[in-house]
Amino acid sequence: MDWAQTERVLGTALPADYKLLVETYGDGVYDETVWLLVPDSAYGDCDLHAQTAERDEILADLWEFETKPAALLEAGARVLPWAFEEGTGAFLYWLVRPGQHPDEWTVLYNEGRGPLWEHHGTGCSAFLLAVLTGTAETEYFGHLYEVLKPTEHRFETAGQTLGASRR
């Protein structure tokens, strides 16, 4: 993975825990629910660069008629997607604040098909672990753990789940 190139394209460094997730797992889905975005994925839906550009455009249009979340009212604050929820339109973002080191970024969940945002004061790996183990304090992912009640967690690569590349 060429992290230096990815960070140049995005205009920012990325959190170390995210890099470790990508290097360990690559693009794919946790427990058939949370898809990890990866730089230069062969699958457009899983590509960090493609999804960042798409989400930036969608959110710019959205905020012409909806109020931004309070966390984004700070000058220079923005969001950067790192994952999405299967079948819901919901995205997980980092809250990128000016002057803040990427390892200090926290998670914002947007329900995708509505105006609600949920802030979590943790990084992406800790949040993902909390979601998968049912310990996340969230209105949105509680159903995942209650419905699945997994005794073991699964990660499937995008290739295993989606088949041949869709680019």
C-alpha positions as CSV (number, residue, x, y, z in Angstrom):
1,M,0.0,0.0,0.0
2,D,1.4,3.4,-1.0
3,W,0.2,5.4,2.0
4,A,2.2,8.5,1.0
5,Q,0.4,8.6,-2.4
6,T,-3.0,8.1,-0.7
7,E,-2.4,10.8,1.8
8,R,-1.2,13.2,-0.9
9,V,-4.4,12.5,-2.9
10,L,-6.6,13.0,0.2
11,G,-4.7,16.0,1.4
12,T,-4.2,14.5,4.9
13,A,-2.4,11.8,6.8
14,L,-4.5,8.9,8.0
15,P,-4.9,7.2,11.4
16,A,-2.5,4.4,12.2
17,D,-5.3,2.1,13.4
18,Y,-7.0,2.4,10.0
19,K,-3.8,1.7,8.1
20,L,-3.4,-1.5,10.2
21,L,-6.9,-2.6,9.5
22,V,-6.3,-2.1,5.7
23,E,-3.0,-3.9,5.8
24,T,-4.4,-6.7,7.8
25,Y,-7.8,-7.2,6.1
26,G,-8.0,-5.1,2.9
27,D,-11.3,-4.2,1.4
28,G,-14.3,-6.3,2.6
29,V,-17.1,-6.6,5.0
30,Y,-17.2,-7.4,8.8
31,D,-20.1,-9.6,9.9
32,E,-22.0,-9.0,6.6
33,T,-22.6,-5.4,7.8
34,V,-19.6,-3.0,7.9
35,W,-17.7,-2.5,4.7
36,L,-14.1,-1.1,5.1
37,L,-13.1,1.5,2.5
38,V,-9.6,0.9,1.1
39,P,-7.4,3.1,-1.1
40,D,-7.3,1.9,-4.7
41,S,-9.8,-0.9,-4.2
42,A,-10.7,-2.8,-7.4
43,Y,-14.4,-2.3,-6.3
44,G,-15.7,1.3,-6.7
45,D,-18.0,0.9,-3.7
46,C,-15.0,0.0,-1.5
47,D,-12.6,2.5,-2.9
48,L,-11.6,5.2,-0.4
49,H,-10.7,7.7,-3.1
50,A,-13.9,7.2,-5.1
51,Q,-16.1,7.2,-2.0
52,T,-14.4,10.3,-0.6
53,A,-15.1,12.3,-3.8
54,E,-18.7,11.0,-4.0
55,R,-19.5,11.7,-0.4
56,D,-17.9,15.2,-0.6
57,E,-20.3,16.0,-3.5
58,I,-23.3,14.5,-1.9
59,L,-22.8,16.2,1.4
60,A,-22.1,19.6,-0.3
61,D,-25.5,19.3,-2.0
62,L,-27.2,18.1,1.2
63,W,-25.9,21.0,3.3
64,E,-27.4,23.5,1.0
65,F,-30.8,22.6,2.6
66,E,-29.9,20.7,5.8
67,T,-28.0,22.0,8.8
68,K,-24.5,20.6,9.2
69,P,-23.8,18.6,12.4
70,A,-22.6,20.8,15.2
71,A,-19.1,19.2,15.1
72,L,-18.7,20.4,11.5
73,L,-19.5,24.1,12.3
74,E,-15.9,24.6,13.4
75,A,-13.9,26.4,10.7
76,G,-11.9,23.9,8.7
77,A,-13.6,20.8,10.2
78,R,-14.7,18.1,7.6
79,V,-15.6,14.5,7.4
80,L,-13.7,11.7,5.6
81,P,-15.4,8.4,5.0
82,W,-13.8,5.1,6.1
83,A,-16.6,2.6,6.1
84,F,-20.3,2.1,5.2
85,E,-23.1,0.0,6.5
86,E,-24.4,-2.7,4.1
87,G,-27.8,-1.9,2.5
88,T,-28.6,1.2,4.5
89,G,-26.9,4.2,2.8
90,A,-25.2,4.9,6.2
91,F,-21.5,5.9,6.3
92,L,-18.9,6.0,9.0
93,Y,-16.7,9.1,8.8
94,W,-13.8,10.5,10.7
95,L,-14.3,13.9,12.1
96,V,-11.2,15.8,10.8
97,R,-10.5,18.9,12.8
98,P,-7.9,21.5,12.1
99,G,-4.6,20.9,13.9
100,Q,-5.7,17.6,15.2
101,H,-3.5,14.5,14.6
102,P,-5.3,11.7,12.7
103,D,-4.8,9.3,15.5
104,E,-7.1,11.6,17.6
105,W,-9.9,11.7,15.0
106,T,-13.2,10.4,16.2
107,V,-16.1,8.7,14.4
108,L,-19.3,10.3,13.0
109,Y,-22.1,7.9,11.9
110,N,-24.6,9.3,9.4
111,E,-27.7,7.3,8.8
112,G,-27.5,8.0,5.1
113,R,-31.1,8.4,4.3
114,G,-31.9,11.0,6.9
115,P,-30.4,14.0,8.7
116,L,-29.3,12.2,11.8
117,W,-25.6,12.1,12.8
118,E,-24.1,10.3,15.8
119,H,-20.7,11.2,17.3
120,H,-18.5,8.7,18.9
121,G,-15.4,9.8,20.9
122,T,-13.2,7.0,19.6
123,G,-11.2,6.0,16.6
124,C,-12.3,3.7,13.8
125,S,-10.8,0.4,15.2
126,A,-12.2,0.9,18.7
127,F,-15.5,1.8,17.3
128,L,-15.6,-1.1,14.9
129,L,-14.7,-3.5,17.7
130,A,-17.4,-2.0,19.9
131,V,-20.0,-2.4,17.1
132,L,-19.0,-6.0,16.5
133,T,-19.0,-7.0,20.2
134,G,-22.3,-5.2,21.0
135,T,-20.7,-2.7,23.4
136,A,-21.1,0.4,21.2
137,E,-23.4,3.0,22.6
138,T,-25.3,3.7,19.4
139,E,-28.9,4.0,18.2
140,Y,-27.9,2.6,14.9
141,F,-25.9,-0.6,15.3
142,G,-27.7,-2.0,18.3
143,H,-29.8,-4.1,16.0
144,L,-26.8,-5.7,14.5
145,Y,-25.6,-7.4,17.6
146,E,-29.1,-8.2,18.8
147,V,-30.1,-9.8,15.5
148,L,-26.8,-11.6,14.7
149,K,-25.5,-12.4,18.2
150,P,-22.4,-13.8,16.6
151,T,-20.4,-16.3,18.6
152,E,-17.5,-15.6,16.2
153,H,-17.0,-12.7,13.8
154,R,-16.3,-13.0,10.1
155,F,-14.5,-10.9,7.6
156,E,-15.0,-11.5,4.0
157,T,-12.9,-9.8,1.4
158,A,-14.6,-7.8,-1.3
159,G,-13.5,-10.4,-3.8
160,Q,-15.1,-13.2,-1.8
161,T,-18.4,-11.3,-1.4
162,L,-18.6,-9.4,-4.7
163,G,-16.8,-11.7,-7.1
164,A,-14.9,-10.3,-10.1
165,S,-13.9,-6.7,-10.0
166,R,-16.6,-4.2,-10.8
167,R,-14.5,-1.3,-12.1
